[in-house]
Protein backbone atom coordinates (compact mmCIF):
# COMPACT_ATOMS: atom_id res chain seq x y z
CA UNK A 1 0.00 0.00 0.00
CA UNK A 2 1.40 3.40 -0.96
CA UNK A 3 1.87 5.92 1.77
CA UNK A 4 1.32 9.63 1.46
CA UNK A 5 2.76 12.30 3.66
CA UNK A 6 0.15 14.42 5.36
CA UNK A 7 2.75 17.05 6.28
CA UNK A 8 2.73 19.94 3.85
CA UNK A 9 6.04 21.15 2.52
CA UNK A 10 6.82 24.47 4.16
CA UNK A 11 6.48 27.38 1.76
CA UNK A 12 9.59 29.33 0.81
CA UNK A 13 10.03 32.97 1.74
CA UNK A 14 8.65 34.23 -1.59
CA UNK A 15 5.62 31.94 -1.35
CA UNK A 16 4.95 33.10 2.23
CA UNK A 17 5.14 36.72 1.11
CA UNK A 18 2.77 36.00 -1.77
CA UNK A 19 0.27 34.32 0.55
CA UNK A 20 0.37 37.26 2.98
CA UNK A 21 -0.14 39.88 0.26
CA UNK A 22 -2.81 37.79 -1.46
CA UNK A 23 -4.83 37.74 1.78
CA UNK A 24 -4.60 41.54 2.00
CA UNK A 25 -5.66 42.05 -1.62
CA UNK A 26 -8.49 39.51 -1.39
CA UNK A 27 -9.94 40.91 1.84
CA UNK A 28 -13.54 42.09 1.38
CA UNK A 29 -12.66 45.68 2.28
CA UNK A 30 -9.86 45.83 -0.31
CA UNK A 31 -12.05 44.21 -2.96
CA UNK A 32 -14.82 46.73 -2.35
CA UNK A 33 -12.37 49.67 -2.52
CA UNK A 34 -10.35 48.08 -5.36
CA UNK A 35 -7.32 49.17 -3.40
CA UNK A 36 -4.91 47.68 -0.88
CA UNK A 37 -2.04 49.08 1.15
CA UNK A 38 0.90 46.74 1.67
CA UNK A 39 4.14 47.02 3.61
CA UNK A 40 7.31 44.93 3.59
CA UNK A 41 7.85 43.30 6.96
CA UNK A 42 11.33 43.42 8.54
CA UNK A 43 11.99 39.71 8.12
CA UNK A 44 10.98 39.65 4.43
CA UNK A 45 13.66 39.60 1.76
CA UNK A 46 14.11 42.82 -0.24
CA UNK A 47 14.61 40.66 -3.34
CA UNK A 48 11.34 38.79 -2.74
CA UNK A 49 9.56 42.11 -2.15
CA UNK A 50 10.93 43.64 -5.37
CA UNK A 51 10.01 40.53 -7.38
CA UNK A 52 6.46 40.51 -6.01
CA UNK A 53 5.91 44.20 -6.78
CA UNK A 54 7.28 43.71 -10.29
CA UNK A 55 4.89 40.83 -10.90
CA UNK A 56 1.93 42.78 -9.54
CA UNK A 57 2.81 45.79 -11.72
CA UNK A 58 2.85 43.59 -14.86
CA UNK A 59 -0.90 43.04 -14.57
CA UNK A 60 -3.22 45.08 -16.76
CA UNK A 61 -5.45 47.58 -14.97
CA UNK A 62 -3.19 47.67 -11.89
CA UNK A 63 -1.38 50.76 -10.58
CA UNK A 64 1.22 50.85 -7.82
CA UNK A 65 1.90 54.01 -5.81
CA UNK A 66 4.92 54.14 -3.48
CA UNK A 67 4.23 56.09 -0.30
CA UNK A 68 6.64 58.13 1.82
CA UNK A 69 6.04 55.79 4.78
CA UNK A 70 7.41 52.79 2.86
CA UNK A 71 4.05 51.35 1.96
CA UNK A 72 2.83 50.54 -1.52
CA UNK A 73 -0.76 51.33 -2.45
CA UNK A 74 -2.18 48.98 -5.06
CA UNK A 75 -5.13 50.17 -7.14
CA UNK A 76 -6.97 48.12 -9.73
CA UNK A 77 -9.82 48.55 -12.15
CA UNK A 78 -12.17 45.72 -13.03
CA UNK A 79 -12.93 46.00 -16.75
CA UNK A 80 -16.58 45.98 -17.71
CA UNK A 81 -17.73 42.84 -19.46
CA UNK A 82 -19.16 43.24 -22.95
DSSP file (Angstrom, degrees, kcal/mol; ACC not computed):
  #  RESIDUE AA STRUCTURE BP1 BP2  ACC     N-H-->O    O-->H-N    N-H-->O    O-->H-N    TCO  KAPPA ALPHA  PHI   PSI    X-CA   Y-CA   Z-CA
    1    1 A X              0   0    0      0, 0.0     2,-0.1     0, 0.0     0, 0.0   0.000 360.0 360.0 360.0 132.0    0.0    0.0    0.0
    2    2 A X        -     0   0    0      1,-0.0     2,-0.4     0, 0.0     0, 0.0  -0.460 360.0-143.4 -74.7 144.6    1.4    3.4   -1.0
    3    3 A X        -     0   0    0     -2,-0.1     2,-0.4     2,-0.0    -1,-0.0  -0.852   9.2-158.7-109.3 147.5    1.9    5.9    1.8
    4    4 A X        -     0   0    0     -2,-0.4     2,-0.5     0, 0.0     3,-0.0  -0.958  20.4-121.3-123.0 143.9    1.3    9.6    1.5
    5    5 A X        -     0   0    0     -2,-0.4    -2,-0.0     1,-0.1     0, 0.0  -0.694  14.6-165.1 -83.8 129.3    2.8   12.3    3.7
    6    6 A X        +     0   0    0     -2,-0.5     2,-0.5     2,-0.1    -1,-0.1   0.582  63.6  98.4 -88.6 -10.0    0.2   14.4    5.4
    7    7 A X  S    S-     0   0    0      1,-0.0     2,-0.2    -3,-0.0    -2,-0.1  -0.663  74.2-133.2 -80.5 126.8    2.7   17.0    6.3
    8    8 A X        -     0   0    0     -2,-0.5     2,-0.3     1,-0.1    -2,-0.1  -0.501  23.7-107.1 -76.7 146.6    2.7   19.9    3.9
    9    9 A X        -     0   0    0     -2,-0.2    -1,-0.1     1,-0.1     2,-0.0  -0.586  42.8-108.3 -71.3 130.2    6.0   21.1    2.5
   10   10 A X        -     0   0    0     -2,-0.3     2,-0.1     1,-0.1    -1,-0.1  -0.341  35.8-113.8 -62.7 140.0    6.8   24.5    4.2
   11   11 A X        -     0   0    0      1,-0.1    -1,-0.1     2,-0.1    -3,-0.0  -0.440  29.1-115.4 -73.6 146.4    6.5   27.4    1.8
   12   12 A X     >  -     0   0    0     -2,-0.1     4,-2.6     1,-0.1     5,-0.2  -0.164  36.0 -94.0 -71.9 174.4    9.6   29.3    0.8
   13   13 A X  H  > S+     0   0    0      1,-0.2     4,-2.2     2,-0.2     5,-0.2   0.881 126.0  48.8 -61.7 -39.7   10.0   33.0    1.7
   14   14 A X  H  > S+     0   0    0      2,-0.2     4,-2.6     1,-0.2    -1,-0.2   0.918 111.8  49.1 -66.6 -41.7    8.6   34.2   -1.6
   15   15 A X  H  > S+     0   0    0      2,-0.2     4,-2.4     1,-0.2    -2,-0.2   0.898 110.5  50.8 -64.4 -40.1    5.6   31.9   -1.3
   16   16 A X  H  X S+     0   0    0     -4,-2.6     4,-2.2     2,-0.2    -1,-0.2   0.911 110.9  48.7 -63.2 -41.9    5.0   33.1    2.2
   17   17 A X  H  X S+     0   0    0     -4,-2.2     4,-2.6     1,-0.2     5,-0.3   0.933 110.9  50.7 -61.8 -46.1    5.1   36.7    1.1
   18   18 A X  H  X S+     0   0    0     -4,-2.6     4,-2.4     1,-0.2    -2,-0.2   0.891 110.0  49.5 -59.5 -41.5    2.8   36.0   -1.8
   19   19 A X  H  X S+     0   0    0     -4,-2.4     4,-2.0     2,-0.2    -1,-0.2   0.916 111.6  49.2 -63.6 -43.8    0.3   34.3    0.5
   20   20 A X  H  X S+     0   0    0     -4,-2.2     4,-1.5     1,-0.2    -2,-0.2   0.937 115.1  42.7 -62.7 -47.6    0.4   37.3    3.0
   21   21 A X  H  X S+     0   0    0     -4,-2.6     4,-2.6     1,-0.2     5,-0.2   0.878 110.4  56.9 -69.3 -37.0   -0.1   39.9    0.3
   22   22 A X  H  X S+     0   0    0     -4,-2.4     4,-2.5    -5,-0.3    -1,-0.2   0.897 105.0  52.0 -59.3 -41.1   -2.8   37.8   -1.5
   23   23 A X  H  X S+     0   0    0     -4,-2.0     4,-0.5     2,-0.2    -1,-0.2   0.890 110.6  48.4 -63.0 -38.8   -4.8   37.7    1.8
   24   24 A X  H >< S+     0   0    0     -4,-1.5     3,-0.9     1,-0.2     6,-0.3   0.945 114.4  44.7 -66.1 -47.9   -4.6   41.5    2.0
   25   25 A X  H 3< S+     0   0    0     -4,-2.6    -2,-0.2     1,-0.2    -1,-0.2   0.854 114.9  48.6 -65.9 -35.5   -5.7   42.1   -1.6
   26   26 A X  H 3< S+     0   0    0     -4,-2.5    -1,-0.2    -5,-0.2    -2,-0.2   0.467  81.8 119.5 -86.8  -1.4   -8.5   39.5   -1.4
   27   27 A X  S <X S-     0   0    0     -3,-0.9     4,-2.6    -4,-0.5     3,-0.2  -0.357  75.6-118.6 -62.0 143.6   -9.9   40.9    1.8
   28   28 A X  H  > S+     0   0    0      1,-0.2     4,-2.3     2,-0.2     5,-0.2   0.859 113.0  53.0 -54.5 -38.9  -13.5   42.1    1.4
   29   29 A X  H  > S+     0   0    0      2,-0.2     4,-2.0     1,-0.2    -1,-0.2   0.922 111.4  45.4 -64.0 -44.0  -12.7   45.7    2.3
   30   30 A X  H  >>S+     0   0    0     -6,-0.3     4,-1.6    -3,-0.2     5,-1.6   0.901 112.4  51.6 -66.0 -41.0   -9.9   45.8   -0.3
   31   31 A X  H  <5S+     0   0    0     -4,-2.6    -2,-0.2     1,-0.2    -1,-0.2   0.900 110.6  48.4 -63.6 -40.3  -12.1   44.2   -3.0
   32   32 A X  H  <5S+     0   0    0     -4,-2.3    -1,-0.2    -5,-0.2    -2,-0.2   0.909 119.3  38.3 -65.9 -41.3  -14.8   46.7   -2.3
   33   33 A X  H  <5S-     0   0    0     -4,-2.0    -1,-0.2     2,-0.2    -2,-0.2   0.624  99.6-136.1 -82.4 -14.3  -12.4   49.7   -2.5
   34   34 A X  T  <5S+     0   0    0     -4,-1.6    42,-1.9     1,-0.2     2,-0.3   0.906  74.9  95.6  53.2  43.4  -10.4   48.1   -5.4
   35   35 A X  E   < -A   75   0A   0     -5,-1.6     2,-0.3    40,-0.2    -2,-0.2  -0.979  50.8-174.9-159.4 145.2   -7.3   49.2   -3.4
   36   36 A X  E     -A   74   0A   0     38,-2.2    38,-3.5    -2,-0.3     2,-0.5  -0.996  16.5-144.0-145.7 144.7   -4.9   47.7   -0.9
   37   37 A X  E     -A   73   0A   0     -2,-0.3     2,-0.3    36,-0.2    36,-0.2  -0.944  25.0-176.7-109.9 123.3   -2.0   49.1    1.2
   38   38 A X  E     -A   72   0A   0     34,-2.6    34,-2.8    -2,-0.5     2,-0.3  -0.895   9.6-167.0-123.2 152.0    0.9   46.7    1.7
   39   39 A X        -     0   0    0     -2,-0.3     2,-0.4    32,-0.2    32,-0.1  -0.978  26.5-116.6-133.1 145.5    4.1   47.0    3.6
   40   40 A X        -     0   0    0     30,-0.4     2,-0.2    -2,-0.3     6,-0.0  -0.694  33.2-134.0 -78.0 130.8    7.3   44.9    3.6
   41   41 A X    >   -     0   0    0     -2,-0.4     3,-1.7     1,-0.1    -1,-0.0  -0.548  21.0-110.7 -84.1 155.2    7.9   43.3    7.0
   42   42 A X  T 3  S+     0   0    0      1,-0.3    -1,-0.1    -2,-0.2    -2,-0.0   0.838 116.0  49.5 -55.0 -38.6   11.3   43.4    8.5
   43   43 A X  T 3  S+     0   0    0      2,-0.1    -1,-0.3     0, 0.0     2,-0.2   0.557  90.0 101.9 -82.1  -6.8   12.0   39.7    8.1
   44   44 A X  S <  S-     0   0    0     -3,-1.7     2,-0.2     1,-0.1   -30,-0.0  -0.566  80.1-108.3 -83.8 142.2   11.0   39.6    4.4
   45   45 A X     >  -     0   0    0     -2,-0.2     4,-2.4     1,-0.1     5,-0.2  -0.427  13.1-140.5 -68.2 132.9   13.7   39.6    1.8
   46   46 A X  H  > S+     0   0    0      1,-0.2     4,-2.5     2,-0.2     5,-0.2   0.858 106.0  53.6 -60.2 -34.0   14.1   42.8   -0.2
   47   47 A X  H  > S+     0   0    0      2,-0.2     4,-2.4     1,-0.2    -1,-0.2   0.917 109.2  46.9 -66.5 -43.3   14.6   40.7   -3.3
   48   48 A X  H  > S+     0   0    0      2,-0.2     4,-2.6     1,-0.2    -2,-0.2   0.919 113.0  50.5 -61.9 -43.2   11.3   38.8   -2.7
   49   49 A X  H  X S+     0   0    0     -4,-2.4     4,-2.4     1,-0.2    -2,-0.2   0.930 111.4  47.0 -61.4 -47.8    9.6   42.1   -2.1
   50   50 A X  H  X S+     0   0    0     -4,-2.5     4,-2.2     1,-0.2    -1,-0.2   0.902 112.6  50.0 -62.3 -41.9   10.9   43.6   -5.4
   51   51 A X  H  X S+     0   0    0     -4,-2.4     4,-2.3     2,-0.2    -2,-0.2   0.918 110.8  49.3 -63.6 -43.7   10.0   40.5   -7.4
   52   52 A X  H  X S+     0   0    0     -4,-2.6     4,-2.4     1,-0.2    -2,-0.2   0.929 111.7  47.8 -62.8 -45.6    6.5   40.5   -6.0
   53   53 A X  H  X S+     0   0    0     -4,-2.4     4,-2.5     1,-0.2    -1,-0.2   0.889 110.9  52.2 -63.4 -38.6    5.9   44.2   -6.8
   54   54 A X  H  X S+     0   0    0     -4,-2.2     4,-1.2    -5,-0.2    -1,-0.2   0.918 110.9  47.1 -62.0 -43.8    7.3   43.7  -10.3
   55   55 A X  H  < S+     0   0    0     -4,-2.3     4,-0.4     1,-0.2    -2,-0.2   0.877 112.3  49.3 -67.6 -37.5    4.9   40.8  -10.9
   56   56 A X  H >< S+     0   0    0     -4,-2.4     3,-1.5     1,-0.2    -2,-0.2   0.927 108.8  53.4 -65.0 -43.6    1.9   42.8   -9.5
   57   57 A X  H 3< S+     0   0    0     -4,-2.5    -1,-0.2     1,-0.3     5,-0.2   0.747  96.9  67.3 -65.1 -24.3    2.8   45.8  -11.7
   58   58 A X  T 3< S+     0   0    0     -4,-1.2    -1,-0.3    -3,-0.2    -2,-0.2   0.677  80.7 100.2 -69.8 -16.7    2.8   43.6  -14.9
   59   59 A X  S X  S-     0   0    0     -3,-1.5     3,-1.1    -4,-0.4     2,-0.0  -0.467  80.8-113.0 -74.8 140.0   -0.9   43.0  -14.6
   60   60 A X  T 3  S+     0   0    0      1,-0.2    17,-0.1    -2,-0.2    -1,-0.1  -0.373  99.0  21.0 -64.9 149.2   -3.2   45.1  -16.8
   61   61 A X  T 3  S+     0   0    0      1,-0.2    16,-2.1    15,-0.1     2,-0.4   0.689  97.7 118.5  66.2  21.5   -5.5   47.6  -15.0
   62   62 A X  E <   -B   76   0A   0     -3,-1.1     2,-0.4    14,-0.2    14,-0.2  -0.967  41.2-171.4-121.2 136.0   -3.2   47.7  -11.9
   63   63 A X  E     -B   75   0A   0     12,-2.9    12,-2.8    -2,-0.4     2,-0.4  -0.986   7.4-156.2-125.5 135.8   -1.4   50.8  -10.6
   64   64 A X  E     -B   74   0A   0     -2,-0.4     2,-0.4    10,-0.2    10,-0.2  -0.917   6.4-169.9-109.4 138.0    1.2   50.8   -7.8
   65   65 A X  E     -B   73   0A   0      8,-2.4     8,-3.0    -2,-0.4     2,-0.4  -0.975  14.6-143.8-129.0 117.6    1.9   54.0   -5.8
   66   66 A X  E     -B   72   0A   0     -2,-0.4     2,-0.2     6,-0.2     6,-0.2  -0.655  19.7-149.4 -81.6 132.0    4.9   54.1   -3.5
   67   67 A X    >   -     0   0    0      4,-2.9     3,-1.6    -2,-0.4    -1,-0.0  -0.647  22.5-117.7-101.8 157.8    4.2   56.1   -0.3
   68   68 A X  T 3  S+     0   0    0      1,-0.3    -1,-0.1    -2,-0.2    -2,-0.0   0.746 112.6  61.6 -63.6 -24.5    6.6   58.1    1.8
   69   69 A X  T 3  S-     0   0    0      2,-0.1    -1,-0.3     1,-0.0     3,-0.1   0.381 123.1-100.9 -85.7   5.6    6.0   55.8    4.8
   70   70 A X  S <  S+     0   0    0     -3,-1.6   -30,-0.4     1,-0.3    -2,-0.1   0.307  83.8 124.6  95.0  -9.0    7.4   52.8    2.9
   71   71 A X        -     0   0    0    -32,-0.1    -4,-2.9    -5,-0.1     2,-0.5  -0.349  53.1-139.4 -79.8 164.2    4.1   51.3    2.0
   72   72 A X  E     -AB  38  66A   0    -34,-2.8   -34,-2.6    -6,-0.2     2,-0.5  -0.988   9.7-150.3-126.2 121.6    2.8   50.5   -1.5
   73   73 A X  E     -AB  37  65A   0     -8,-3.0    -8,-2.4    -2,-0.5     2,-0.5  -0.798  11.0-157.4 -91.2 127.3   -0.8   51.3   -2.4
   74   74 A X  E     -AB  36  64A   0    -38,-3.5   -38,-2.2    -2,-0.5     2,-0.4  -0.917  11.2-176.8-107.5 128.0   -2.2   49.0   -5.1
   75   75 A X  E     -AB  35  63A   0    -12,-2.8   -12,-2.9    -2,-0.5     2,-0.3  -0.948   3.1-178.5-120.5 144.0   -5.1   50.2   -7.1
   76   76 A X  E     - B   0  62A   0    -42,-1.9     2,-0.4    -2,-0.4   -14,-0.2  -0.992  18.0-146.6-143.4 153.9   -7.0   48.1   -9.7
   77   77 A X        -     0   0    0    -16,-2.1     2,-0.7    -2,-0.3   -43,-0.0  -0.958  14.1-141.5-117.6 133.5   -9.8   48.5  -12.2
   78   78 A X        -     0   0    0     -2,-0.4     3,-0.1     3,-0.0   -17,-0.1  -0.861  27.4-128.6 -94.4 113.4  -12.2   45.7  -13.0
   79   79 A X        -     0   0    0     -2,-0.7     2,-0.2     1,-0.1    -1,-0.0  -0.290  24.1-109.1 -62.9 144.8  -12.9   46.0  -16.8
   80   80 A X        -     0   0    0      1,-0.1     2,-0.2     2,-0.0    -1,-0.1  -0.513  32.1-120.3 -72.8 139.7  -16.6   46.0  -17.7
   81   81 A X              0   0    0     -2,-0.2    -1,-0.1     1,-0.1    -3,-0.0  -0.577 360.0 360.0 -79.6 144.0  -17.7   42.8  -19.5
   82   82 A X              0   0    0     -2,-0.2    -1,-0.1     0, 0.0    -2,-0.0   0.470 360.0 360.0 -76.1 360.0  -19.2   43.2  -23.0
